[in-house]
Amino acid sequence: MTDFDGSAQSWSLVAFSGVVALTLMLCVLTGPDREDLAEFYTGYRSLSPLRNGLAIAGDYISAATVLTIGGVIALCGYDGVVLALSTVLSLLLLMVLLAEPLHHTGRFTMADALARRSPGRAVRVTACLVTLASLVPMMVVQLAGVGQLLAYVLGFTDSAMRTGCIVGAGTLMIGYAAIGGMRGTALVQILKTVILLGSGLIVAGLILHTFGWSPRTLFRAAAHGSGAEDGFLRYGLQFASGPYPGLDMVSTQGAIVLGAACLPHVTMRMYTAGNAPQVRRAMSWAISTVTLFIAVITVIGVGATALIGRAGVAGADPRGNTAYLLGSRAAFGAHLSRPESLLFATVTTAIFLTLLASVASMTLACANSLAHDIAAARPNVSPVREIALARLAALAVGLPVILLAVVAQHRSLQPLATVSFCLGASAIAPALVYSLFWRRFTRAGLLCTLIGGTVSVLVLMTGTNLVSGSPGSAFPEADFNWFPFTTTALVSVPAGFLCGLLGTVLSGRRATARERERYAAIEPVLLAGPPTRPGRGSL
């Protein structure tokens, strides 16, 4: 059973039910009202920069941000804060380097941007497979987290109840993606961002008030509660048990900085803006929102350690995934009044909605890629058929994810989340950078980048201590730990770039000269955008 009293549990259950009804209604009301590709895939590019920015922030703030990074902050202090700041840097790099070129060259999916340089079915199929490989593991993590969240907050321990929650949440995510399309999922993300940030600001204010509005006093109390004293405030606590803690930290930061913002469900939002200035304004709103939330999660994570101690945080979950909830609960004191119970229910509902909305956006990105890049890549496929295929693809993606989440719910899911970030950093980021900025980059180089980066991540990940060889690994009973780092980025990112370089060089001079001419033809579009952009105003 949890430490939450009956009032908090009752209000949370009511809030969960209410938010499900509200979000489903939003998807039905704002979903495509006719079979139009532009409406289903981009919502006619009609979201204002503010709303698009909040939707981008919603896609970016996943359960990995709220639960995992919040736990690292609570357990490891300084290292967790640095990791959280790395997520902001990733979004900033997306804004500076990739956002406008992606908007200019892409249409509906990541493969559209890549195929602008290297058209062909092989490129689209490979890009679709990489999209699935990078998002499905994260979807499993988020969906399994729904069962864990509801079990923890509502206090039930029956495995069948958790499984039922996962199946129910999975059904909702399929409905959000299939019914709402891009605009429906965007509005769900906006609602989630507003509730999560609003409730988080109140909780962070309560924690700071407890410590006299002094961040220094808060961090000192957390250092004492961590048991590490000044080590909590210095670099090196997170990977202290590894053979190369400094390099391990660099590898993890590299995976987040290069990979987080390049994941397909984030980059697909670049295609929903009406023009380049709107892309810049939307990204500015997104970065501001994410930065503010990183400050909130830092206060709440550190506050959890200061108020209940490291032992209390680790006792609830060894990886600290419940630190955000525990810090929020501790901020209200020993007994909850009715208004405090309602506010705490808002916090739990925000996390619940974060899980659902993130999975829905990832489902939509996978379904769009399957329908647009593979099924509809054949000639003479009508828009009506393509949208029907996208909705069927949401079901085809969602059902296996639900099954995998049910099977994996009792194991450590950190390896799956790490695989997603590492694939974004090692396969997708090099492919986008080379395709958008290297004149000589060839189709062979693109395929080598996508395939080489993906294979390197999947091979190296099997040897990390997240998979085996440690008590908190996915398979603690086994030990085939041969890779010295927790994440693969330190090796797989250079491997992805090197594969693209070698593939291009080995293509020969004739192929590189042909690609140089092709790049010259699309360079005006890449830098300035198409002469005209369709638009229907702002919502």
Backbone torsions as a table, in degrees:
resi	resn	phi	psi	omega
1	MET	NA	154.0	178.7
2	THR	-88.8	174.6	176.9
3	ASP	-88.5	4.1	-178.4
4	PHE	-83.6	136.4	-176.7
5	ASP	-78.8	172.5	-175.0
6	GLY	-61.5	-34.1	-179.6
7	SER	-64.0	-45.0	179.2
8	ALA	-63.6	-40.4	179.6
9	GLN	-66.2	-41.1	-179.4
10	SER	-64.5	-47.1	179.2
11	TRP	-62.6	-38.2	179.3
12	SER	-63.1	-42.3	-179.9
13	LEU	-64.5	-42.2	177.6
14	VAL	-62.9	-43.4	-179.0
15	ALA	-65.7	-40.9	177.1
16	PHE	-57.9	-46.5	-179.0
17	SER	-63.8	-41.1	-179.8
18	GLY	-65.4	-41.1	-177.5
19	VAL	-70.9	-31.7	175.5
20	VAL	-63.6	-46.6	179.6
21	ALA	-62.7	-42.4	-177.9
22	LEU	-65.8	-45.2	-177.2
23	THR	-68.4	-37.8	176.0
24	LEU	-63.2	-39.7	178.4
25	MET	-64.4	-40.6	177.7
26	LEU	-60.6	-43.4	-179.6
27	CYS	-64.3	-40.1	179.7
28	VAL	-67.4	-42.9	-175.8
29	LEU	-72.9	-33.6	-174.6
30	THR	-104.0	-4.3	179.2
31	GLY	-65.1	168.3	-178.8
32	PRO	-57.8	130.0	179.8
33	ASP	-95.9	-0.3	172.9
34	ARG	-154.0	166.8	-173.7
35	GLU	-82.0	79.0	-178.3
36	ASP	-123.7	124.2	-176.1
37	LEU	-62.0	-44.0	-178.1
38	ALA	-62.6	-35.1	179.4
39	GLU	-72.0	-42.7	-177.9
40	PHE	-69.6	-44.6	-173.5
41	TYR	-82.9	-32.9	-174.8
42	THR	-129.4	-3.2	-175.3
43	GLY	62.7	32.4	-177.7
44	TYR	60.5	21.3	-178.7
45	ARG	53.5	37.2	-169.9
46	SER	-98.8	-5.2	179.5
47	LEU	-72.6	137.1	176.5
48	SER	-67.5	160.7	179.8
49	PRO	-55.5	-38.6	179.3
50	LEU	-63.2	-49.4	-177.9
51	ARG	-68.3	-38.4	177.2
52	ASN	-65.6	-38.8	177.4
53	GLY	-63.4	-40.8	176.9
54	LEU	-66.3	-35.9	177.6
55	ALA	-67.4	-40.8	176.6
56	ILE	-61.8	-45.3	177.8
57	ALA	-61.2	-38.6	178.0
58	GLY	-63.4	-41.8	176.2
59	ASP	-62.8	-37.9	-174.8
60	TYR	-75.3	-37.4	179.4
61	ILE	-83.7	90.5	-179.2
62	SER	-99.6	-176.0	176.4
63	ALA	-63.6	-28.9	177.1
64	ALA	-62.6	-33.5	177.6
65	THR	-74.6	-49.7	-173.7
66	VAL	-70.3	-49.0	-172.2
67	LEU	-89.2	-53.1	-174.3
68	THR	-68.9	-52.7	-178.4
69	ILE	-67.8	-35.4	174.4
70	GLY	-59.6	-38.5	177.8
71	GLY	-67.7	-40.1	178.5
72	VAL	-64.9	-38.9	177.1
73	ILE	-62.5	-45.0	-177.7
74	ALA	-66.1	-37.6	-174.9
75	LEU	-91.0	-29.6	-172.0
76	CYS	-121.1	-1.1	172.4
77	GLY	62.0	-112.8	-173.9
78	TYR	-54.4	-45.0	-179.1
79	ASP	-60.8	-38.3	178.3
80	GLY	-67.1	-38.2	178.1
81	VAL	-64.7	-42.2	177.4
82	VAL	-62.2	-40.9	178.5
83	LEU	-63.6	-40.5	178.4
84	ALA	-64.4	-41.6	178.4
85	LEU	-65.6	-27.8	177.3
86	SER	-63.4	-31.6	178.3
87	THR	-66.7	-36.4	176.9
88	VAL	-66.8	-42.1	179.3
89	LEU	-61.3	-37.1	178.6
90	SER	-61.4	-46.5	179.6
91	LEU	-65.9	-34.6	177.8
92	LEU	-65.9	-40.6	176.5
93	LEU	-63.5	-38.9	176.4
94	LEU	-60.4	-42.4	-179.3
95	MET	-65.0	-45.2	-173.5
96	VAL	-74.6	-41.9	-170.7
97	LEU	-98.3	-43.1	-164.2
98	LEU	-114.3	-24.0	-169.2
99	ALA	-58.1	-54.5	-177.4
100	GLU	-68.8	-45.3	175.8
101	PRO	-58.3	-38.3	177.0
102	LEU	-63.9	-41.9	179.4
103	HIS	-63.1	-38.8	-177.2
104	HIS	-72.4	-36.5	-171.9
105	THR	-100.1	-23.2	-178.1
106	GLY	-88.7	163.1	177.5
107	ARG	-123.3	-62.3	-179.5
108	PHE	-125.9	-34.5	-173.7
109	THR	-133.0	169.8	176.6
110	MET	-59.9	-37.3	-179.1
111	ALA	-63.2	-28.6	176.8
112	ASP	-61.2	-43.0	179.3
113	ALA	-66.9	-40.9	-179.9
114	LEU	-70.3	-38.8	-177.6
115	ALA	-73.4	-14.8	175.5
116	ARG	-62.3	-36.0	175.4
117	ARG	-86.2	-40.2	-172.7
118	SER	-131.0	78.3	-178.3
119	PRO	-67.0	152.6	178.9
120	GLY	144.2	151.7	-177.6
121	ARG	-65.9	-35.2	-178.3
122	ALA	-60.8	-40.4	179.5
123	VAL	-65.2	-44.1	-178.5
124	ARG	-66.2	-43.4	179.9
125	VAL	-63.8	-44.4	-179.8
126	THR	-64.2	-43.0	178.5
127	ALA	-62.5	-38.5	178.1
128	CYS	-64.6	-43.7	-179.9
129	LEU	-64.5	-38.5	177.3
130	VAL	-67.6	-37.7	175.4
131	THR	-58.6	-47.0	178.9
132	LEU	-64.4	-42.9	-178.1
133	ALA	-64.5	-31.9	-177.6
134	SER	-84.8	-27.2	-174.6
135	LEU	-100.7	-33.8	-178.5
136	VAL	-58.8	-45.4	177.4
137	PRO	-58.2	-41.0	179.0
138	MET	-67.5	-35.0	177.1
139	MET	-63.9	-40.8	177.9
140	VAL	-61.8	-42.9	179.3
141	VAL	-60.0	-48.0	-175.9
142	GLN	-67.2	-41.4	-177.2
143	LEU	-69.1	-41.0	175.4
144	ALA	-63.7	-30.7	178.4
145	GLY	-66.1	-26.9	177.2
146	VAL	-62.0	-46.1	178.5
147	GLY	-62.9	-41.0	179.1
148	GLN	-65.5	-41.2	-179.7
149	LEU	-63.4	-50.5	-178.0
150	LEU	-64.2	-38.3	178.2
151	ALA	-63.9	-40.4	-177.2
152	TYR	-71.3	-44.1	-176.1
153	VAL	-74.4	-44.0	-174.7
154	LEU	-87.1	-12.4	169.8
155	GLY	87.2	13.5	177.9
156	PHE	-95.9	151.6	-176.8
157	THR	-119.5	-3.8	-178.0
158	ASP	-67.4	127.5	-179.6
159	SER	-63.1	-34.4	179.7
160	ALA	-64.6	-35.0	178.2
161	MET	-66.6	-41.8	177.6
162	ARG	-61.5	-44.8	179.4
163	THR	-60.8	-41.2	177.8
164	GLY	-62.0	-39.4	177.6
165	CYS	-63.9	-41.1	179.6
166	ILE	-64.1	-44.5	179.9
167	VAL	-64.0	-43.0	178.9
168	GLY	-63.7	-43.9	178.7
169	ALA	-66.0	-37.1	177.6
170	GLY	-64.4	-38.1	176.4
171	THR	-63.4	-39.9	177.4
172	LEU	-63.0	-43.1	-177.1
173	MET	-64.1	-38.2	177.1
174	ILE	-63.6	-42.0	179.1
175	GLY	-63.5	-43.3	178.1
176	TYR	-57.0	-47.8	-175.7
177	ALA	-69.9	-44.2	-174.7
178	ALA	-74.3	-37.2	-176.0
179	ILE	-87.2	-46.5	-171.4
180	GLY	-80.9	-28.2	-174.8
181	GLY	63.5	-159.0	-176.2
182	MET	-66.6	-43.0	-176.6
183	ARG	-70.4	-39.8	179.1
184	GLY	-63.5	-46.8	178.4
185	THR	-66.6	-31.4	177.7
186	ALA	-63.9	-42.9	-179.7
187	LEU	-67.7	-34.5	174.9
188	VAL	-64.5	-40.7	178.0
189	GLN	-65.0	-38.9	178.6
190	ILE	-63.6	-46.2	178.3
191	LEU	-59.0	-45.6	179.3
192	LYS	-61.0	-43.9	-178.3
193	THR	-62.9	-43.8	-178.8
194	VAL	-65.0	-45.5	-179.3
195	ILE	-66.9	-43.6	-178.2
196	LEU	-64.6	-45.5	-178.4
197	LEU	-71.6	-41.3	-179.8
198	GLY	-63.3	-48.5	179.4
199	SER	-66.7	-36.7	179.1
200	GLY	-64.8	-38.6	178.4
201	LEU	-63.3	-39.7	178.7
202	ILE	-64.9	-45.6	179.9
203	VAL	-64.0	-43.9	178.9
204	ALA	-61.2	-38.4	176.7
205	GLY	-63.8	-39.6	177.8
206	LEU	-64.1	-40.0	179.8
207	ILE	-66.8	-45.4	178.4
208	LEU	-63.7	-36.8	176.5
209	HIS	-61.6	-38.6	178.7
210	THR	-59.7	-32.8	-177.9
211	PHE	-106.3	30.1	173.6
212	GLY	66.4	28.5	-179.6
213	TRP	57.0	29.6	-179.3
214	SER	-114.3	105.6	176.3
215	PRO	-57.7	-34.0	179.5
216	ARG	-62.5	-45.3	177.8
217	THR	-63.2	-40.4	178.5
218	LEU	-60.2	-48.6	-177.2
219	PHE	-68.7	-34.3	177.6
220	ARG	-66.2	-41.6	177.5
221	ALA	-64.6	-38.2	178.0
222	ALA	-67.0	-39.1	178.3
223	ALA	-61.5	-40.7	177.8
224	HIS	-67.9	-42.0	-179.8
225	GLY	-69.6	-21.6	-179.5
226	SER	-75.9	-21.2	-175.4
227	GLY	83.1	-11.0	179.6
228	ALA	-94.7	-6.3	-178.3
229	GLU	52.6	-124.8	-175.4
230	ASP	-66.5	-19.6	176.6
231	GLY	-63.0	-26.4	177.4
232	PHE	-66.3	-26.0	-176.1
233	LEU	-100.2	4.9	-178.8
234	ARG	-122.2	164.1	-179.4
235	TYR	-68.3	143.6	167.2
236	GLY	113.2	-1.7	-174.8
237	LEU	-76.0	-33.8	-173.2
238	GLN	-65.1	-42.2	-175.4
239	PHE	-113.9	28.6	-176.5
240	ALA	-62.2	-28.3	-177.2
241	SER	-83.7	-8.8	-178.6
242	GLY	-84.2	165.7	-179.0
243	PRO	-72.1	-29.1	-178.5
244	TYR	-133.0	75.5	-173.2
245	PRO	-61.5	-38.0	-179.7
246	GLY	-65.0	-47.8	178.7
247	LEU	-66.7	-34.0	178.1
248	ASP	-63.1	-40.2	178.5
249	MET	-66.7	-41.6	178.3
250	VAL	-62.6	-40.9	179.3
251	SER	-62.9	-44.1	179.6
252	THR	-64.9	-42.9	178.1
253	GLN	-64.3	-38.5	178.2
254	GLY	-62.5	-40.3	178.9
255	ALA	-62.6	-39.8	-178.1
256	ILE	-75.8	-47.1	-176.2
257	VAL	-62.8	-44.3	-177.0
258	LEU	-86.8	-27.5	-171.2
259	GLY	-99.6	-34.5	-170.7
260	ALA	-60.0	-47.1	-175.9
261	ALA	-83.7	-7.6	179.0
262	CYS	-94.8	-2.2	178.9
263	LEU	-64.2	142.5	-170.3
264	PRO	-58.6	-31.5	-178.6
265	HIS	-72.1	-18.6	174.6
266	VAL	-86.6	-47.8	-177.3
267	THR	-65.9	-24.5	-179.7
268	MET	-65.8	-21.0	178.0
269	ARG	-71.5	-17.0	178.1
270	MET	-66.8	-23.7	-177.1
271	TYR	-86.1	-3.9	-176.3
272	THR	-95.5	-2.8	177.8
273	ALA	-86.3	151.0	-176.5
274	GLY	-74.5	-36.3	-178.4
275	ASN	-155.4	178.7	-175.3
276	ALA	-62.2	-44.9	177.1
277	PRO	-58.7	-36.5	178.2
278	GLN	-68.1	-33.6	175.3
279	VAL	-61.7	-47.3	-178.8
280	ARG	-62.4	-43.9	-179.4
281	ARG	-67.1	-40.2	178.6
282	ALA	-62.5	-43.5	179.6
283	MET	-66.2	-34.5	176.7
284	SER	-63.2	-44.2	176.4
285	TRP	-63.2	-40.6	-179.1
286	ALA	-63.9	-45.6	-179.1
287	ILE	-65.0	-41.5	178.5
288	SER	-62.0	-42.6	-179.4
289	THR	-65.7	-46.4	-179.3
290	VAL	-64.9	-39.9	178.5
291	THR	-61.6	-43.1	178.2
292	LEU	-63.3	-40.5	-179.6
293	PHE	-69.5	-33.9	176.4
294	ILE	-62.3	-39.5	175.7
295	ALA	-63.4	-40.4	179.2
296	VAL	-63.5	-48.2	-176.0
297	ILE	-68.8	-27.9	175.7
298	THR	-65.7	-46.5	179.8
299	VAL	-63.1	-43.5	-177.5
300	ILE	-69.9	-41.5	178.9
301	GLY	-64.0	-47.4	177.3
302	VAL	-65.2	-37.8	178.8
303	GLY	-63.3	-34.6	177.3
304	ALA	-60.6	-44.1	179.5
305	THR	-68.7	-37.6	-179.1
306	ALA	-68.7	-36.5	-173.4
307	LEU	-88.2	-36.5	-176.9
308	ILE	-121.4	-6.3	175.9
309	GLY	85.6	158.0	-179.3
310	ARG	-62.9	-36.9	-178.9
311	ALA	-62.0	-39.2	178.4
312	GLY	-66.9	-40.1	178.8
313	VAL	-66.8	-49.0	-178.8
314	ALA	-69.1	-28.9	178.5
315	GLY	-66.4	-34.9	177.9
316	ALA	-74.3	-36.8	176.8
317	ASP	-156.7	123.4	-176.0
318	PRO	-59.4	-26.8	179.9
319	ARG	-95.3	1.4	175.8
320	GLY	76.6	17.3	-175.8
321	ASN	-65.9	-17.6	178.5
322	THR	-98.6	10.9	-176.8
323	ALA	-60.6	-39.8	-179.9
324	TYR	-61.8	-43.4	177.5
325	LEU	-66.0	-44.1	-178.4
326	LEU	-64.9	-41.8	177.7
327	GLY	-64.1	-39.4	178.1
328	SER	-64.9	-42.5	179.9
329	ARG	-66.4	-42.1	-178.0
330	ALA	-66.9	-25.3	-178.6
331	ALA	-64.7	-22.2	-177.1
332	PHE	-91.3	-5.1	-179.6
333	GLY	90.7	-171.8	-171.9
334	ALA	-70.0	-38.2	-175.9
335	HIS	-124.3	137.5	-177.7
336	LEU	-96.0	129.8	169.7
337	SER	-79.1	174.4	-179.3
338	ARG	-63.0	-45.5	176.4
339	PRO	-61.7	-37.8	179.3
340	GLU	-68.0	-36.7	175.9
341	SER	-62.3	-40.2	178.9
342	LEU	-66.1	-41.6	179.6
343	LEU	-66.7	-40.9	177.4
344	PHE	-64.9	-35.7	175.5
345	ALA	-62.2	-33.9	176.5
346	THR	-64.4	-39.2	178.0
347	VAL	-63.0	-49.4	-179.4
348	THR	-64.7	-36.3	177.9
349	THR	-65.7	-38.4	178.3
350	ALA	-61.8	-40.9	178.6
351	ILE	-68.4	-42.0	177.5
352	PHE	-59.2	-44.3	179.6
353	LEU	-68.8	-33.1	176.1
354	THR	-60.0	-45.2	178.5
355	LEU	-62.7	-47.7	-177.8
356	LEU	-65.4	-46.3	-175.8
357	ALA	-66.4	-39.6	179.9
358	SER	-63.6	-44.7	179.8
359	VAL	-65.7	-37.7	179.3
360	ALA	-62.8	-43.2	179.3
361	SER	-65.6	-40.2	178.1
362	MET	-66.6	-38.6	176.3
363	THR	-61.2	-42.7	179.7
364	LEU	-63.9	-42.1	179.3
365	ALA	-62.4	-42.7	178.5
366	CYS	-66.7	-44.0	-179.5
367	ALA	-64.1	-42.2	178.4
368	ASN	-60.6	-42.4	-179.1
369	SER	-66.7	-43.8	178.6
370	LEU	-61.1	-44.5	-176.5
371	ALA	-73.7	-47.2	-172.3
372	HIS	-81.2	-37.5	-172.8
373	ASP	-91.6	-22.6	-178.0
374	ILE	-118.0	-64.1	-173.4
375	ALA	-64.8	-41.4	-175.6
376	ALA	-96.5	4.7	179.0
377	ALA	-72.8	-15.3	176.2
378	ARG	-73.1	153.6	-179.2
379	PRO	-69.3	157.7	172.8
380	ASN	65.8	30.1	173.0
381	VAL	-94.1	119.4	-176.4
382	SER	-74.2	156.0	176.1
383	PRO	-57.0	-38.4	179.2
384	VAL	-61.5	-43.6	-179.9
385	ARG	-68.0	-38.9	-178.9
386	GLU	-64.6	-41.4	178.3
387	ILE	-66.7	-38.9	175.8
388	ALA	-62.1	-39.7	177.9
389	LEU	-65.4	-37.8	179.0
390	ALA	-64.0	-39.9	179.3
391	ARG	-69.4	-38.2	175.0
392	LEU	-66.9	-35.4	178.8
393	ALA	-65.5	-34.6	176.3
394	ALA	-60.4	-39.8	176.9
395	LEU	-69.0	-40.8	-179.0
396	ALA	-65.7	-32.3	176.9
397	VAL	-80.5	-42.0	-172.6
398	GLY	-66.9	-40.7	-176.9
399	LEU	-62.6	-48.7	176.5
400	PRO	-62.3	-34.9	179.0
401	VAL	-64.5	-42.0	177.1
402	ILE	-59.9	-45.6	179.8
403	LEU	-61.7	-45.0	179.7
404	LEU	-64.4	-39.1	179.3
405	ALA	-64.8	-38.4	177.6
406	VAL	-64.6	-43.1	-178.6
407	VAL	-68.7	-38.7	-172.0
408	ALA	-92.8	-0.3	-170.4
409	GLN	-63.5	-24.1	-177.4
410	HIS	-96.7	5.6	177.9
411	ARG	-112.8	166.3	175.7
412	SER	-66.2	129.4	-176.9
413	LEU	-103.2	3.6	-178.9
414	GLN	-60.4	-37.4	177.5
415	PRO	-58.7	-35.5	-178.9
416	LEU	-67.7	-44.1	177.7
417	ALA	-63.2	-38.6	179.7
418	THR	-65.6	-38.9	177.6
419	VAL	-58.8	-42.4	-179.1
420	SER	-61.3	-49.0	-179.6
421	PHE	-64.6	-40.4	-178.7
422	CYS	-68.2	-36.1	175.8
423	LEU	-66.7	-39.1	175.8
424	GLY	-60.8	-39.2	-177.9
425	ALA	-79.0	-33.2	-169.9
426	SER	-98.1	-24.9	-178.1
427	ALA	-116.4	-50.4	-173.9
428	ILE	-75.1	-47.4	-178.7
429	ALA	-60.3	-48.9	177.2
430	PRO	-60.1	-40.0	-179.7
431	ALA	-63.0	-42.9	179.9
432	LEU	-67.9	-44.8	-178.9
433	VAL	-62.4	-48.3	179.3
434	TYR	-62.6	-45.8	-176.1
435	SER	-64.9	-36.3	-175.0
436	LEU	-86.7	-23.1	-169.9
437	PHE	-129.1	-10.4	-178.1
438	TRP	-105.0	117.2	-174.4
439	ARG	-64.8	-34.1	-173.0
440	ARG	-90.7	-1.0	-173.9
441	PHE	-62.3	128.3	-175.0
442	THR	-105.8	171.0	177.6
443	ARG	-64.2	-39.9	177.3
444	ALA	-61.3	-40.3	177.9
445	GLY	-63.6	-39.3	179.0
446	LEU	-64.0	-46.8	179.4
447	LEU	-63.9	-39.4	177.8
448	CYS	-64.0	-38.5	178.7
449	THR	-63.7	-50.4	-177.8
450	LEU	-64.0	-46.5	-176.6
451	ILE	-74.5	-45.0	-178.0
452	GLY	-64.5	-44.1	178.3
453	GLY	-63.5	-40.9	-179.8
454	THR	-66.5	-47.0	-178.7
455	VAL	-62.8	-41.6	-179.3
456	SER	-61.8	-40.5	178.7
457	VAL	-65.1	-48.1	-176.2
458	LEU	-65.7	-36.2	179.5
459	VAL	-72.1	-48.1	-176.8
460	LEU	-68.3	-32.5	-176.2
461	MET	-64.0	-30.7	-179.7
462	THR	-63.9	-20.5	-177.8
463	GLY	-99.1	5.0	-179.0
464	THR	-83.1	163.4	179.4
465	ASN	-76.8	-2.3	172.9
466	LEU	-77.3	-25.5	-178.7
467	VAL	-90.0	-41.8	-179.4
468	SER	-155.5	169.2	172.7
469	GLY	89.0	4.3	177.7
470	SER	-146.4	155.9	-178.1
471	PRO	-61.0	-28.9	-178.2
472	GLY	-95.4	10.5	-177.5
473	SER	-80.1	172.0	-179.8
474	ALA	-67.7	-32.8	178.7
475	PHE	-126.2	75.0	-175.2
476	PRO	-65.3	-21.5	-179.1
477	GLU	-77.8	-12.8	-179.3
478	ALA	-110.2	166.6	177.9
479	ASP	-149.1	89.3	171.3
480	PHE	-122.8	41.3	-179.7
481	ASN	-80.8	107.5	-179.6
482	TRP	-122.9	-13.4	-179.2
483	PHE	-93.5	131.5	-170.2
484	PRO	-78.5	-6.0	-176.2
485	PHE	-116.5	157.2	-179.9
486	THR	-74.3	-36.9	176.8
487	THR	-115.8	164.1	-173.8
488	THR	-96.0	-4.6	-167.2
489	ALA	-58.4	-34.7	-176.6
490	LEU	-61.0	-27.9	178.7
491	VAL	-106.2	-42.4	-172.7
492	SER	-73.4	-30.8	178.2
493	VAL	-66.0	-51.4	173.7
494	PRO	-58.2	-35.2	179.2
495	ALA	-63.7	-41.2	178.5
496	GLY	-62.6	-46.0	178.1
497	PHE	-65.5	-40.1	-179.3
498	LEU	-65.6	-39.7	177.9
499	CYS	-60.2	-42.1	177.8
500	GLY	-65.0	-39.6	178.8
501	LEU	-64.9	-47.7	-179.1
502	LEU	-65.9	-41.4	179.0
503	GLY	-60.5	-38.2	178.8
504	THR	-71.8	-44.7	-178.9
505	VAL	-62.9	-41.4	-178.1
506	LEU	-76.1	-7.8	178.3
507	SER	-71.3	-21.5	178.9
508	GLY	98.2	162.9	-176.2
509	ARG	-67.4	-36.0	-177.6
510	ARG	-64.5	-42.3	-179.9
511	ALA	-67.2	-41.0	-179.9
512	THR	-68.7	-35.2	177.0
513	ALA	-66.0	-39.2	177.8
514	ARG	-64.2	-40.4	178.9
515	GLU	-68.6	-33.4	177.2
516	ARG	-63.0	-41.4	178.2
517	GLU	-66.6	-40.3	179.3
518	ARG	-65.1	-40.1	178.8
519	TYR	-64.1	-40.6	179.0
520	ALA	-60.3	-32.5	-179.4
521	ALA	-71.7	-32.6	-177.5
522	ILE	-99.7	-3.1	-176.5
523	GLU	-60.0	-41.8	177.1
524	PRO	-59.1	-40.0	177.5
525	VAL	-66.6	-40.8	-178.8
526	LEU	-61.7	-40.8	-174.7
527	LEU	-86.6	-36.7	-172.9
528	ALA	-117.4	-12.3	-178.7
529	GLY	88.7	168.2	177.5
530	PRO	-62.4	157.9	179.6
531	PRO	-58.5	-37.8	179.4
532	THR	-133.2	150.2	177.1
533	ARG	-127.0	131.9	176.4
534	PRO	-68.3	145.5	177.6
535	GLY	-161.2	157.6	-179.3
536	ARG	-132.6	34.4	179.7
537	GLY	82.3	-156.9	-176.4
538	SER	-129.9	150.4	174.9
539	LEU	-87.4	NA	NA
